[in-house]
Amino acid sequence: MAMYPDRDGDYMMTEPGSFVLDRNRDVVRIIMHQTWAPQTLHDQAPINYREWTKATRAAHAAKADSQYGVSAHFTVEWDGRIFQHVDTKDGAKGTRDYAYNSIHIEFAARDEPLTNDQIFYGADLMAWIASEHPNVRLITVGNSNKDPGDKKQQGITCHSFVEIVGKVDNPKLDCPGVAIVNQINTVAVLASVRALIR
Ligand SMILES: [Zn+2]
């Protein structure tokens, strides 16, 4: 059981297949995403919960044994409020490659940079993740879609990076987007400091 203690609430995924029980045996990375809805939309966690449930149900309605599902462990709202959707010991389905042994964090943004509150509270969340899952290193993997890091993808990385390195068809190049990619070093440094002073 690994629930972030300082969260402002949770919308736990319950639809079968939207997450995988006990799949995160050895967490080695944090994968950053953007929600793709603008920061003026202030309560995105319940929307994520509803949309992911709906998409997973629709896949099962179309094909009962479909393995399709979608989720992330956390949503970080524009003002730094954090909501949990999946226990960190369980696998979330946030990427096509490197989905497991990973913690997926959705930041409320539509190609916008993270707000100061998202950076601060997101970094604190990452420090907690590293305390729960000691094989997570709070350093960045890669710098851009052109330099997405090595095959291990161990550390703080991005949705686009893991899909480029994983060579999936049509990698999601715009998640979390350039504005957030440009901030990952800042987030990682702050997360390292938070880890030291927790
Ligand atoms: Zn994503």
Residues whose N, C-alpha, C, O or C-beta is under 5 A from the ligand:
A	BS01	ZN	H33 Q34 G94 H159 C175
